[in-house]
Amino acid sequence: MMKMSNKENKAVEFNQITFGYTDNVVNLDQITFDIYENEYICIIGQNGSGKSTLSKVLTGLLQPRSGTIRLFGEVVNKLNIKHLRDNIGIVFQNPDNQFIGLTAEDDIAFGLENRKVDPNRMHGIIMAAAQMVNIENLLQKDATSLSGGQKQRVAIASVLAINPKIIIFDESTSMLDPKAKRELKNLMLVLKNKFNKTVISITHDMEEVTNADRVLIMHKGKLLKIGNPKTIFEDRSFLQNIALDIPFSLQLSKSLINLGIDIQPNLHMNSLIEQIWKLK
């Protein structure tokens, strides 16, 4: 069962954020939203919608033209950027771009060394992070011998070693094979439910979106809609107008209903299978 987020404590507040890569272009247009502690958010939209730009603004890689960002109630600015970087970690699309060390252990240690963590504490921190993502047996492995999914887990462990409260996954499942993709999506739920992290996923994977607490839809630099997955996917015509689709499980359940089969629309494949099984 998914753990409910803490609706009393805001982790992130975007207020009228505007950003453009060039003076005459607006890539984010007055974006306003809140994300709560221990919430799992998916941000979706077609390429060029602004979703990855939004993540880079949130992590401090890009500075907005206007508007304010609050992180756990504190306004983010150039003077307290360390507050942001201590509390937010990001896992990118291509794990090779994030892999720095010769071995998995070296890679996890890199961020700790940058933060001047006591070397006597490092091994314990690395082991704890590795255990969270089940890669203890990979720590001494050469980076070139790891699969894409294993490298992605090492990248996540590198983030977890710093112990941020918020973890952003920027298209992190897109380059993985189906098995590694399933494992990573399950891991996101573990990070939220077991380790109390706030998880933000920028994704094209509509099956992943069904796991989220809420969904943010970006289109041409604007935030069009926020809602839970059920509400978002009910309006298929709206999604089609911005070139987005609904999860396969929902498509299948609606097709079966149209054939006269007595089931309910369902976002989750396992639940749909249970419904069909009960009809026998």
C-alpha positions as CSV (number, residue, x, y, z in Angstrom):
1,M,0.0,0.0,0.0
2,M,1.3,3.5,-0.9
3,K,2.1,5.7,2.1
4,M,0.1,8.9,2.1
5,S,2.1,12.2,1.8
6,N,2.2,14.8,4.5
7,K,-0.2,17.4,3.3
8,E,0.7,19.8,6.1
9,N,4.3,20.3,5.2
10,K,5.3,21.8,1.9
11,A,8.6,20.5,0.5
12,V,8.7,22.7,-2.6
13,E,6.8,25.9,-3.5
14,F,7.1,27.3,-7.0
15,N,5.5,30.8,-7.2
16,Q,5.2,32.5,-10.7
17,I,8.5,31.0,-11.9
18,T,9.5,32.2,-15.4
19,F,12.6,31.1,-17.3
20,G,14.0,31.3,-20.9
21,Y,17.2,30.0,-22.4
22,T,17.2,33.1,-24.7
23,D,15.9,36.6,-24.2
24,N,13.1,36.3,-26.7
25,V,11.9,32.8,-25.7
26,V,9.9,31.7,-22.6
27,N,10.5,28.0,-21.7
28,L,8.7,28.2,-18.3
29,D,5.8,30.7,-18.1
30,Q,4.7,31.7,-14.6
31,I,4.7,28.2,-13.1
32,T,3.1,27.9,-9.7
33,F,2.6,24.7,-7.7
34,D,3.4,23.0,-4.3
35,I,4.8,19.6,-3.6
36,Y,4.4,18.1,-0.1
37,E,6.8,16.1,2.0
38,N,6.8,12.4,1.3
39,E,4.8,12.9,-1.9
40,Y,5.4,11.0,-5.2
41,I,4.9,13.4,-8.1
42,C,5.1,12.6,-11.8
43,I,5.6,15.5,-14.3
44,I,4.6,14.6,-17.8
45,G,4.4,16.4,-21.2
46,Q,5.8,16.1,-24.7
47,N,9.4,16.9,-25.6
48,G,9.9,20.6,-25.4
49,S,7.0,21.1,-22.9
50,G,9.4,22.4,-20.2
51,K,9.4,19.5,-17.8
52,S,13.2,18.9,-17.8
53,T,13.9,22.6,-17.7
54,L,11.6,22.8,-14.6
55,S,13.8,20.1,-12.9
56,K,17.0,22.0,-13.7
57,V,15.5,25.2,-12.2
58,L,14.4,23.2,-9.1
59,T,17.9,21.8,-8.6
60,G,19.6,25.2,-9.0
61,L,21.3,24.3,-12.4
62,L,19.3,27.1,-14.0
63,Q,18.3,30.5,-12.4
64,P,14.7,31.7,-13.1
65,R,14.2,35.2,-14.6
66,S,11.5,35.9,-12.0
67,G,9.4,34.3,-9.3
68,T,10.4,32.6,-6.1
69,I,11.2,29.0,-5.0
70,R,10.8,27.9,-1.4
71,L,12.4,24.7,-0.2
72,F,10.9,23.5,3.2
73,G,9.7,27.1,3.7
74,E,13.0,28.8,3.0
75,V,13.3,31.1,-0.1
76,V,16.1,29.7,-2.4
77,N,18.6,32.3,-3.5
78,K,22.4,32.5,-4.4
79,L,23.3,32.9,-0.7
80,N,21.7,29.7,0.4
81,I,22.2,27.5,-2.6
82,K,23.8,24.9,-0.3
83,H,20.5,24.4,1.5
84,L,19.0,23.4,-1.9
85,R,21.9,21.1,-2.9
86,D,21.9,19.4,0.5
87,N,18.2,18.6,0.2
88,I,17.7,17.7,-3.4
89,G,19.4,15.0,-5.4
90,I,18.9,14.2,-9.1
91,V,19.2,11.0,-11.1
92,F,19.6,11.7,-14.9
93,Q,18.4,9.9,-18.0
94,N,21.7,8.3,-18.9
95,P,23.5,6.7,-16.0
96,D,26.9,6.8,-17.9
97,N,26.7,10.6,-17.7
98,Q,26.5,10.4,-13.9
99,F,29.1,7.7,-13.4
100,I,32.4,9.2,-12.3
101,G,34.4,6.6,-10.3
102,L,36.2,3.5,-11.6
103,T,34.1,1.3,-9.3
104,A,30.6,1.6,-7.9
105,E,32.1,2.4,-4.5
106,D,34.3,5.1,-5.9
107,D,31.3,6.7,-7.5
108,I,29.2,6.7,-4.3
109,A,32.2,8.1,-2.4
110,F,32.7,11.0,-4.9
111,G,29.8,13.2,-3.5
112,L,30.9,12.5,0.1
113,E,34.5,13.5,-0.7
114,N,33.2,16.8,-2.2
115,R,31.3,17.5,1.0
116,K,34.4,16.7,3.0
117,V,32.8,13.9,5.0
118,D,35.1,12.3,7.6
119,P,36.8,9.4,5.8
120,N,36.2,7.2,8.9
121,R,32.5,7.6,8.4
122,M,32.5,7.1,4.6
123,H,32.5,3.3,4.5
124,G,29.4,3.0,6.7
125,I,27.5,5.7,4.7
126,I,28.4,3.9,1.4
127,M,27.3,0.5,2.7
128,A,24.0,2.0,4.0
129,A,23.2,3.6,0.7
130,A,24.2,0.5,-1.2
131,Q,21.9,-1.6,1.0
132,M,18.9,0.7,0.3
133,V,19.1,-0.1,-3.4
134,N,20.5,-3.7,-3.1
135,I,23.9,-3.2,-4.7
136,E,26.2,-4.4,-1.9
137,N,27.6,-7.0,-4.2
138,L,28.4,-4.5,-6.9
139,L,30.6,-2.1,-4.9
140,Q,33.9,-3.4,-6.1
141,K,32.8,-4.0,-9.7
142,D,34.3,-2.0,-12.6
143,A,31.9,0.5,-14.1
144,T,32.3,-1.0,-17.6
145,S,31.0,-4.4,-16.3
146,L,27.7,-3.0,-15.0
147,S,24.4,-3.1,-16.9
148,G,22.4,0.0,-17.5
149,G,20.0,-0.9,-14.6
150,Q,22.9,-1.5,-12.3
151,K,24.6,1.8,-13.2
152,Q,21.3,3.5,-12.5
153,R,21.1,1.9,-9.0
154,V,24.7,3.1,-8.3
155,A,23.7,6.6,-9.4
156,I,20.7,6.5,-7.0
157,A,23.0,5.2,-4.2
158,S,25.3,8.1,-4.9
159,V,22.4,10.4,-4.3
160,L,21.1,8.6,-1.2
161,A,24.6,8.7,0.4
162,I,24.1,12.5,0.6
163,N,20.7,11.8,2.2
164,P,18.6,14.5,0.4
165,K,14.9,14.8,1.4
166,I,13.9,15.1,-2.3
167,I,15.0,12.9,-5.2
168,I,14.3,13.9,-8.8
169,F,14.3,11.3,-11.5
170,D,14.8,13.0,-14.9
171,E,13.6,10.5,-17.6
172,S,15.6,7.9,-15.5
173,T,13.7,4.9,-16.9
174,S,13.8,5.8,-20.6
175,M,17.1,4.0,-21.5
176,L,16.5,0.9,-19.4
177,D,15.3,-2.5,-20.6
178,P,11.8,-3.6,-19.4
179,K,13.1,-5.6,-16.3
180,A,15.4,-2.7,-15.1
181,K,12.6,-0.3,-15.8
182,R,10.2,-2.2,-13.5
183,E,12.8,-2.5,-10.8
184,L,13.5,1.3,-10.9
185,K,9.8,2.1,-10.7
186,N,9.4,-0.2,-7.7
187,L,12.4,1.4,-6.1
188,M,10.8,4.9,-6.4
189,L,7.9,3.5,-4.3
190,V,10.3,2.0,-1.8
191,L,12.1,5.4,-1.4
192,K,8.8,7.1,-0.7
193,N,7.1,4.4,1.4
194,K,10.0,3.0,3.4
195,F,12.6,5.8,3.4
196,N,10.2,8.8,3.5
197,K,11.7,10.6,0.5
198,T,9.8,13.1,-1.6
199,V,10.0,11.6,-5.2
200,I,9.7,13.7,-8.3
201,S,9.8,11.9,-11.6
202,I,9.9,13.5,-15.0
203,T,8.7,10.8,-17.3
204,H,7.0,9.7,-20.6
205,D,6.1,6.3,-19.0
206,M,2.3,6.4,-18.5
207,E,2.4,3.1,-16.6
208,E,4.7,4.8,-14.0
209,V,2.4,7.7,-13.7
210,T,-0.3,5.4,-12.3
211,N,1.8,5.0,-9.1
212,A,2.0,8.7,-8.4
213,D,0.1,10.7,-5.7
214,R,-0.3,13.6,-8.2
215,V,0.5,14.4,-11.8
216,L,1.7,17.7,-13.2
217,I,1.0,18.2,-17.0
218,M,3.4,20.6,-18.8
219,H,2.7,21.9,-22.3
220,K,4.7,24.5,-24.2
221,G,6.2,26.0,-21.1
222,K,2.9,26.2,-19.2
223,L,1.5,24.1,-16.3
224,L,-1.9,23.0,-17.7
225,K,-3.2,20.7,-15.0
226,I,-2.5,19.1,-11.6
227,G,-4.4,16.1,-10.2
228,N,-4.3,12.5,-9.1
229,P,-3.8,9.9,-11.9
230,K,-7.5,8.8,-11.9
231,T,-8.7,12.4,-12.5
232,I,-6.0,13.1,-15.1
233,F,-6.6,10.0,-17.2
234,E,-10.4,10.4,-17.1
235,D,-10.2,13.2,-19.7
236,R,-8.7,11.3,-22.6
237,S,-9.7,14.0,-25.2
238,F,-7.7,16.6,-23.2
239,L,-4.6,14.3,-23.2
240,Q,-5.0,13.6,-26.9
241,N,-5.1,17.3,-27.7
242,I,-1.6,17.6,-26.2
243,A,-0.3,14.3,-27.8
244,L,-0.4,12.3,-24.6
245,D,-2.0,8.9,-24.1
246,I,-3.5,6.9,-21.3
247,P,-1.9,3.8,-19.6
248,F,-2.3,0.5,-21.4
249,S,-4.2,-1.0,-18.5
250,L,-6.8,1.7,-18.7
251,Q,-7.0,1.4,-22.5
252,L,-7.6,-2.3,-22.2
253,S,-10.2,-2.1,-19.5
254,K,-12.2,0.5,-21.5
255,S,-12.0,-1.7,-24.6
256,L,-13.3,-4.7,-22.6
257,I,-16.1,-2.6,-21.2
258,N,-17.0,-1.5,-24.8
259,L,-17.3,-5.3,-25.6
260,G,-19.9,-5.6,-22.8
261,I,-17.6,-7.2,-20.2
262,D,-18.7,-6.2,-16.7
263,I,-15.6,-4.7,-15.2
264,Q,-14.6,-1.2,-14.0
265,P,-12.0,1.1,-15.7
266,N,-8.7,0.4,-14.0
267,L,-5.3,2.1,-14.0
268,H,-3.4,-0.9,-12.6
269,M,-2.8,-4.1,-14.6
270,N,-2.8,-6.3,-11.5
271,S,-6.1,-5.0,-10.4
272,L,-7.5,-5.4,-13.9
273,I,-6.4,-9.0,-14.0
274,E,-8.0,-9.7,-10.6
275,Q,-11.3,-8.2,-12.0
276,I,-11.2,-10.4,-15.1
277,W,-10.3,-13.5,-13.0
278,K,-13.3,-13.0,-10.8
279,L,-15.6,-13.2,-13.8
280,K,-14.8,-16.8,-14.4
